[in-house]
Amino acid sequence: MPLLSPSAMSRKARTDREQIITIAVELADRRGVEGITLADIATRLNVRIPSLYNYIAGLDDVRRGVTLLVLVRLGDTLREVVAGHSGDDAVRALAHAYRAFAHEHPGWYAAVEAAPRYMDAEAQAAGAQPVQVVVSILAHYGLQAEDALHAVRALRSVVHGFVSLEVHHGFGLALDLDESYARLIDLFIRGLHAGQNGNKRQS
């Protein structure tokens, strides 16, 4: 049997690593990133656990890979949703897509929330993808540079706070949650307009 060339070996290793991360992403969707085990991945691939270490550094490496891939998927989801929208409509579309992502993929959403533990360049590039989508729609309100990033944090705090309370059954009153969320996003949008008008008066 001929030996693989270095480039072929690199492609093979990359492919097998991709298979491991893909399986881990599927597991994380059902169990959360902390529920991933190397034993389950090895079983799915029909290999022994030590064989996985030819392509990964360990369980935390797998969890990191899952987190980065989920961040990219979230960015892609938000980008697709806001395409063709601008201004208030874009903010509403993004906010509702973010909430839907958290409900449909709670395990992935937990991975997104754990992302700050990974601070290397690749992780930062993956994390920048959803942020860039938000920054692009906030440009409509004249927000740029640090002002835009502060607004990104504010929007994330708004939607994550609501979603977290909702997922953990933190709302006890018999009020329609969809209506509450819509009103919350409208309040945020009014804040954006207030800041926009204030900047116009100062200029």
N, C-alpha and C positions, 0 to 999 in steps of 0.2 A: 504494500500500500504506500503510495508516494506521500512524502511529508508535505504539509501545508506550507506555503510561502508565508513570510511574516505578515504581508498584507491580508492574505486569506485568513490567517489565524486571528488577526485583529478584527476582521469582519465577523468571524464565527463567534469570538468572545463578545462582541458588541450585540450580535443577534441573541445569544443566550442570556446576556444581561437584560436585554429588552424583554425577553420572555419571562424572566423572573419578576421584573418590575410590573409587567402587564398582569401577571397572576396576582401579585401583591395588591395592585390597584383594585382588582375585582374583590379580593378579600376585604380590603379596607372599606369598600362601599357597603358591605354587609355588617362589618364588625367594628369599624374604626381602625385607625392606623395602629393603635396599641394592641389590637386583636390579631395582628399579623404574626404568624410564627413560621420559622424556617421549616419546621416539620410539615406543615400544611403545603408549603410551596414545593418541597421535595416530593411529597406524595403526588401532587398534581403533575409534576414533571417525570414521575416514576424514576427518581434517582435517590441516592443517599444524601443526607445533609452535608457531609464533607465535600461532595462534588460541587455544591453551590459556591464554595469558597474559591473556586477557580475564576469566578466572575464578580463576586461581591466581597466586601470587607467584613460583613457581618449584618446583624439584624438592623442596627441603626442606619447602615448604608442603604438597606432596602427601604426603610421608612423615609429616609431622606429622598430617595428616588421617587417614591410614591407622592410625597409632598410636592416636589417640583413638577411632576407630571400633572397633578391635580390643579396646581396654580395655573399652568398653561391652559388646561381645559376650561377653567373658570374664566380666564382671560378671553379665550375663543368664544365661550358662551355669551359673555357680556358684549363682545365686539359684534357678534352676529345680531344680538337683540337690538342694539342701538343703531345699527346700520339703517340709514334712511330717516332717522329721527334727529331732532336737534332741540336745544333749549329745554323747556319744561317737559316736553314729551319724552326726550331722551333720558332725563333724570328719572322720570316715572318708570319708563321701560327697564332701565338698569336696576332700579330698586326692587321692582317686582321679580325680575329675573334672578337677582341675588337671593331673594327670599325663597323662590322656587327651587333654586339649586340646593339650598340648605335643607329644604324639606324632602326633596327627591333623593339627595345623596348625603345623608347626615354623617356618614363615615368620612366621606371626602371633605365635607365642611369642617369637621374636626381637624383634619390634616391641614387645611388652610389656616386655621387658628393657631396651629402649632408651628407654622412656618418660620416665625422669627428666631427659633433656636438655631436655624441654619443661616450663617452669615457669609458664606463664601460667594465668589463672584457669580457662579452658575445659579445659585439659589436666589441671589439678588436679581439676576436677569429674569428668572421665572416669576418672581414676586412682582417685578415691575410691569408685567403684562396687564393684569387687571387694573393696576394703578394708572397706567397710561390711557386706558379706555376712559376712566373717570376724568382724568385731566383733560382729555380731548373734548368731552361734553361740557366741562366747566368753563372752557374758553369762551363759550357763548356769553357768559356773565362777566367777562373781562378779567377773569382770575388767571394769573400766570405765576410761574416760579413758586416762591414759598407760599404765597396766598392760595394758590391752587392746591398745594399739598396739605395746607391746614384744612381746606374745605374737603379734601379727600378723607382726611381723618374724621372730620365731623360727620360726613355722610356714612362712613363705615361705622362710626359709633352709634348713629341713629338706627341703621338697619340691623347691625349685629345685636344691639341691645334689645330690640323688639323681638328678633328671631330667637335669641337665647331664652328670653322670658317665655315665649310661645312654646318652644320645644320642651322646656322644663315645666310646662303647665303653671306658669307664674301669673296668668291672668284668670282671676276667679269670677269676675262679674259676667253676667249674661249679656254681653255686648258683642256685636259682630266684629271679629278680629280683622277681617278684610277691610271693613270700613275704618276701623281704628288705624290700620296701617296706611291706608290711603290718605287719611287726614294728617298723619304724622309726616308723610312725604310732602304733602302740600305745605305744611308748616315750614319744613326745611326749604322748600322752593321759595316761599315768601321771604325767608331770611336771605336767600341768594339775591332776590330782587331788591330787598332793602339795602344790602351792601352795594349792589350795582348802582342804585339811585344815589346813595351817599357819595360814591366815588365821582359820579357825574357832577354833583353839586360842588365838590371840592376842586374839580378841574376847571 
